[in-house]
Amino acid sequence: MASANEKMGRHLDDDFMDHDDSKMTVKEYLSTRISTLKPPMKRPPNPIKVLGSLSKMNWLMFLLAFLGWTWDAFDFFTVSLTVTDLAEEFGKSKADITWGITLVLMLRSVGSIVFGLAADRYGRKWPWVINNLLFIIFELATGFCNTYEQFLGVRACFGIAMGGLYGNAAATALEDVPPEARGIISGMLQQGYAFGYLLAVVFARALVNTTSHGWRPLFWFGYVLPHIITTYSYFYVLMGSCRACPPVLLIIGRLFLPETEAYQRRMAMRQDGDGIEKTFFREGKVALKRYWLMLIYLVLLMSGFNFMSHGSQDLYPTMLQNQLQFSANKVTVTQVIANLGAITGGT
């Protein structure tokens, strides 16, 4: 009878299917890439039928992941939409304020590694909960920053939280859906980012410089601590449920939903093997050994995507204001239209 370790090895071979590519040298691999560029010319499945094949639980998991990614983007673009106001507040140039964006992007990789490992080891649920708690803390803290140094420190911490969410969201949304649905579902999921930007634009117009507190309400308005209630007007008490409400609802929603079936199968496999810890690290070694070239390719691909997206999006509102002299209303309309286009095209 096969040992548990041998069974585990077969399971890993099934999950990380051995392709001929894994046995090629780098030179052989590169020399055969041109022939693989030819499209298979297979007729794609009917998207309506594909979406109809999803279960109720598939849709709940997708909705949770979509909203999480939406709020991730919302929190990120709050700084992009208030660069000029932040520069005036802290007595710095707009270029100095953009370090608050750069630090977020630099530390996203840290968050993605930390929370990615945690999600694979401990499940999708609790890393998600912790991640959204950090969103509440760091976004609220940004609204209370009084110095430029505080601002940079808080945004650096936010970058770790931001980087941790997408991998978990993608796994939650995709790993249980039928394989033929993953293409369209992944496209729909990605548009949570554009939707989050769109919401940030709308709420920035509603809250920034429409009260005596300037830019701060955009960072505050969804989270009101008890002692704040006695300090600010009734308006902030009413608005207080809005900003932290999405992360709180995302936390509650995730607590009520189970772990994905794929993760539950993985955990059962680990328990049948050499133990959870040993099997977890073995899985990582197998994945890196067999897919290291694909991993490098995907990192470079995403680097290009991020170069284009953040290079064109993050300071676009500031450019409209400074160079084209757009009013706040015109900036809002322009950004809303742009993000509606992104949602349409991306899906």
N, C-alpha and C positions, 0 to 999 in steps of 0.2 A: 504494500500500500504506500502511496506517495506521501512524503512528509508534508507538514504544513508549509515549510519553506519552498518545497518544489511546487506546491499548489499556488503559492503566492507568485512564484516566478512565471507560471503559466498565465495567471491573471494579469500580471504586468505586461506580458507579451501580447495579450489580447487587447489591453487598453492602449498600449504604445506599439501599434502594429509595425512590424519590421518591414520597411520598404527597401527596394533595391538601392534607393538614394543613400540610405544610411551606410551602405558598404562601399560607396564610391569615394575616391580621393577628391580633393577640392578641384583639381584639374579636370577630372572626368565629369564631375558634377557640372561645372561651368560649360564644358564643351557640349553637353546635352540639353542646355537650357533653351536654345533657339527652337528646337523641335517641339518643345512643350508650350511655346507661345501660341500655337495654332488653337483657336477655340474649338471645343468639342462639338459645337453646332447642335447640341441637344435642345429640344424644345423645352422651355422652362415650364414648370407646373403652374396651373391656374392659381394665382395668389389668393383668390377668394376661398377656394377649396382648401388651400394650404392653411390659411388662418382659421378656417372652420374645423380643422383637425386638432386645434389646441383645446386642452381641457380647461375647466374653470380654474383649477389650481395653476396651470400654466399662465393664464391671464392675470391672476392675482399676483403671481411672482413678477411677471413683466411690468404690471402697473407700479408695483412697489419700486422696482429697479428704475423705471422711467422717472418717477417722481423724485427719487433720490438723486439721480443724475441731473435732473432739472434744478433742484435746490443747490446742488454743488456749483453749477454754473451761475446761478443767481448770486450766490455769496461771492464768487470770484469777481464778477463784473461790477459789483458795487464800487470798487476802487476805480475801475476804468471810467465809470460815469461821474466820478467826483474828483478827478485829478486837479482841476483848477481850484476847487474849493479847499482841498487838502493842502495845496501849495500855499494858499493864502493863510490858512489856519496855522500851519507850522513854520511859516516864514521861510519856505524853501522854494527852489525852482520846480517847475513841472518835471524836469528831468530827474531831480532828486526823488520826487514822489513815485516815479515809475520803478524805483528800486523795490517799492512795496509790491509791484507786480512781478518783477524779476525774481525776487526771493521766493515767492509762491511757486513759480514755475521750476526754480532750481530744486526746491525741496519736495516737489511732488514725487520725484523718483524714490526718495526715502520713504514716504508714506506708502507708495505702491508696493515696495518690497516688504515693509513691516506688516502692513495689513493683508497683503497677498499671502504671505507665509502663515499669518494667523488664521486667515479664512480657510486655507487648505488643511491646516493642522487642527483647529478647534471648531470649524464649522462656519457657515456663512452668517449665522444669526448674531452671535455676540460681538464679533468685530464690527458688524453693521451698527449695532446699538452704540458701541463706544465711539465709533466714527461720527455718528450724528450728534452725540453729546458734545464732542469736541467742536463740531460746527457751531452749536449754540454758544458755547463758551467763548470761542475766538472771535466770532462775528459780533457778539455783544461787546466783547472787550475792545474791539476796534473802535466802536462808538464812544468809548470812554477814554481813549488815548489823549493825553495832553501834550506830549512831546513827540518829536519826529522819531527819536530812538524807540519809544514805546510802540509807535506805529509799526516800525520795521520789525520789531521783535514779535509782535502779535501776528503780523502777516506771515512771518517765517513759520510760526507754529501752525497757522492756518494752512500753509502749503502742504505740510505733512498730512493733515486731515483730508485735504482735498485730493491728494494723490492716492489715498487709501480707498476711496469709494468706488471708482469706476470698475476696477477689476472684480470686486465683490458684486457690484450691480450686474455686470455682464454675465458672471457665473450664475447668479440668481435667476436672471431672465432667460438664459439660453440653454443651460446644461440639461434641462428636462424636456425641452420642446422637441418635436420630431425633427430629424436632421434636415428634411426638405424645407422646414419653416425657418431655419436659423438665418438664412440670408435676409429675408424680408423683416424678420423680427429684430435682427441686429441693426438694420437700417432705421427702423422705427425707434429703437432704443437710443441710437446716437442723436436723434433729433431732440431728445430731452435737453441737450446742451443749448441748442438754438432757442428752444422754448424758455429755458431758464434766463437766457440773455434778454429775450423779449419781455419777460416779466420784470426783470431788473430795470429795463428802460422805462417801462410804464410806471413802476413804483418810484423810481428816481424822480420822474416828472411830478409825481404827486406829493413827494415828501421833501425833496431837497430844495432848500431856500424858499419854502412856502410857510415856514414858521421862524421863530426867533432863534432856533437851534441849528440853523444852517444845514450842513450835510449829515449831522449825527442821527437824525430820526431814521434815515435809510438803514442804518446798522442796528438801531435800537428796536424799531417799532414792533418786532415780533416777540420781544422777550422783556417782560416787566417784572423786576424783583420787588418784593414787598416794600422795601424802603423807597423804591422809586415812585411808588404810587402816591406817596405823600409829598413828593418833591415836584412832580410835573402835573400838567393840567389833565383834566378828564379825557381830553382827546388821546393822550398817550396811553391812558388806561384802556380805552376802547381799541386802539390800534395794537395794543400789546399782545393780543392773542394771535395776531396775523403772522409775525415774523418767525417766532419760534414754533408756532403751531405746526407748520409742515414738518420740521425735524421731529417734533414730539409725536405727531401722527405716524411718521415713518418708523419711529422706534416702537410705538404701540402695535402698528400693523405687523412689523417683523416678529414681535414677540408672539403674536397670535398665529403666525404661519410656521409650518414645520421646516426643518432642514430640507434641502432639495433631495429628491430620490437618488440622484447621482452621488451626492455626498454620503448619504446613508449607506449606499452600496459600498462606497470606498471605505467607510469606517468598519463595516462588517468584514471586509477583506483584510483590513489591517489587524483586526482582532483575531482572525484565523491564522495570521502569519506569525512572524517573529516578535510581535508586539507592535503597538501603535507607533512608538518613536522610531524604531529601527525601520519599519516599513515606510514611514513617512519620508525619511531621508533617502531610502532606497529608491522610492518613486522619483524623487528629485534628481538623483544621479542618473537614472534611466532616461528621464526626459531630456536632461542636458546633453547626455551622450548621443542620443539619437536625433535630437532636433536643434542642436546648437547653431547650425548654419541658418535654419529657418528663423531661429530666435534673433540672430544678428540682423537678418534681412528685415524682420518686422520692426525691430528697434529703429533701424535706419528709415524705414518707411514712415513710421509714426513721427520720427524726428522731422521729416519733410512736411508731413501734414501739419504738425504743430508750428513749424516755422512759418508756413503760409497762413494758418488761421490766426495765431497770436500776433504775427507781424501785420496783419491787415485789420484785425478786430479790436485789439486792446486799446489802442489810442485813436481809433477812428472818431469817437465822439469829440475828443479834444481837438482833432484836426478840423472837424466841421465848425467848431466854435471859434478857433483861433485863426484859421486861414480863410474859411469861407464866411465867417461872421454869421453863422446860423444862430437863430434864436433857440431857446430851450424847446419850444414847440416843434420847430423844424428838425432839430436833432432827434427828437422823439419819433416823429413820423418817419424820418429816413431810416432809423434803426429798426423800427417795427416792420417796415416793408422789407428790409434786408433779411431779417430773421424769418419772416413768413416765407420768403423765397428759399432760405436755407432749409426750413422744415419741409417744404414741398419737394425740393430737389433731392434732399438727402433720403427721403422715404422712397 
